[in-house]
Amino acid sequence: MLIDGVEKSSQPSLIKLNRCSTMQANVMIQVILFMILLSAAAYVDIKKREIPDGICVAIVLVSLLDFNPVHLLGVIAALPLLIVARIDSTGLGGGDIKLTAAAGLVLGFEKATIGLIVGLVIILVIHMILYLFRTTQSREAKPKGYPLAPFLMVGFISTYFI
């Protein structure tokens, strides 16, 4: 077919198709591994109340499957957690901060921030519901903390698909 006096093929080049399918495969592998690693972090956080560094490092490595330099700014999404941890070191662990920073490399700043907000809103709603159904006697007792990773997992996975 002639376009502007130049012979053009009506079929896309094999190189473009191959590159496109490789990128799609990388994204699919990335999302599957990201969900598995976030689930593992949530499970360990529920059981042991800590998030292993290896899971965070693995999430950072998963971010390289579909790397975008703009996603480096996603690490900034962990800054509010870091500030809270520096002010009050009793409630928020370093694993939650590292998990948020690692997820930020996969999601980018905007999605990581939205995921963080979604996770924090979910934990707030659950805390309010549990507080309303407590007896008066248990209200006087000091409330125990919640593992944050399961809620972050829900927030980050939901925003991955936005």
JOWOPE-V145621 format. One line per field, one symbol per residue. psi: psi as a letter, one per 40 degrees, with the letter a starting at -180 (. if undefined). A space follows every 10 residues. Layout:
psi: ???
This chain:
psi: hhhfehhhie hiiddddddd dddddddddd dddddddddd dddddddefi hidddddddd dddedghhdd ededdddedd dddddddhed dhiddddddd dddddddidd dddddddddd dddddddddd ddeiiddedd ihiiiihddd dddddddded e.
